[in-house]
Amino acid sequence: MARPDNAGNLIIHRGQLAFVILNRYPYTSGHLMIVPYAHESQLENLEPQQRAEMIELVSQGIEVLKQVYHPQGFNVGINLGEVAGAGISEHVHIHVVPRWGGDTNFMSALAETRVLPESLEDTYQRVKTAWQTSFPREDNP
């Protein structure tokens, strides 16, 4: 039996063809990744329905993060290949990163360290609750 979704595996939402997970090494609080179930390294190798669901999940993720964190903007992107910065180059995914003016600091630039205002567990609970409220599912109470 599969493990249930929880703060341990950081899965926020499961769709039919893709899922939403918190980034374990986030740039900011609420940094999401949209990941297809299909294990593909290239976006063009996914079926059109898979790509469409991923974009819908990006849109829903932005809506949820606006409610929870009130960011001033977002970075949404895909890093294809190791040289493009893909941390998991063998499995394509989309990053959704909430941004605020001045949200970078010397810690990232000089010490290669990120400072986050809350734990991943707290982020998980806040985002998961907001997602379930905004996009309730009969099979995911």
N, C-alpha and C positions, 0 to 999 in steps of 0.2 A: 504494500500500500504506500502511496506517495505521502511525503510529509505534508502536514497542513501548512498553509501560508501563515507566516508569523514574523515577528521581529528577527528571528534567527535566520530566515532565508530572504528577508526583505522584500518579498513579493507583495505588491500593493493590490494588483488586479490581474485576473486572467480573462482574456478574451478567447474567441474561438481559434484564432490563428496566431496570436501574439500575446505577450504579457507585459506588465509594467512592474519594474523593480527599482528600488532605491540603489543608487551607486554606493558601493561599500567604501569608496574613497572619493567622497563628493568634493566638488569645487565650492559649492555653497549648500546650505541647508535646503532640502527639497530636490536635490539633483536626481532626476529620474532617468531611466533608460527604458526604451521601448524595444522589446526583443521578440523576433518571430520564433515560433516553436521549431520551424525548419532550420536546420543547421547549415547555413550558407554563408560564404565569405563575401559574396558580391550582391548588391542590391538588385541588379538585373536578373539574377538567378531565381529570385522570389517570384511567385505567381502574382498577377495583378491584384487579386483579392487580399493577399497577404500584405502587400504594400499599402493598399487602401485602408485596411484595418489599422496598420501601424500609424498612418497619418491621422486617423480618427482618434486613436489613443493619445497621440501627441496633443491634439486639440483638447481632449478631455483633461489631460494632465495639466495643460496651461490653465484651464478653467479652475481646477482644484487648487493649484499652487497660488493663483491669484487670491482665492478665498482664504487660504491658510497663511500666506506670507506677505501678501500685498507688494510684490516686487514692482520695480519701475520698468523692467524689461525682461527679455529672455534671450538666451542663446539656444538655438535648436540646430543640431548638426549631426552629421555622420562622418566618421573618420574611416575611410576605406583603405586598408593596407597599413602595414607597420610604419612605413615612411610618412604616412599621413597622420600618424599619432594614434592609430587604433591600438588600444590596450588589449583587446581580444580580437585580433585580426581575422581569425577563422570563423567568427560569428557576427554578422552585420547587426548593428543596433543603432538606434537614434537617441542622442542625448537631449534632454530638456533641462536647461540650467536657469533658474531664476536669478536675476541680477538687480543690483541696487547701485546708485551712484556712490563711488568710493568703496565698493566692496572688496577691492584688492588692497593689500597692505605689504609692508616690508617683509613680513614673515614668509609670504609666498615667493617674493622676488629674491631675497637673500638667503633664507634658510631652507628653502624647498619644503616648507611646512604650511599646512592649512589650519586656520583657526575657525572653529565652528561654534555658534552660540548654544547649541543643544546636542544631546547625544543622538546617535542613529536610532536608538529605540524610541526616543521621544518624537523624532521626526516621523518614524514609521507610524506611530499611533495617531499623530495629528493628520498625516496625509491619508492613511487608510480610512480613518473615520470620515473625513471630508469626502473621499471618493465614494464610499458606500452611501453617504447621504445624498450626494449629487447625482450618482448613477446607480440607484438601487437595482439589484437583480433578484429574481425569484429564487435562483439557485445559490445565491451568495448573500444571506441576510446580514 
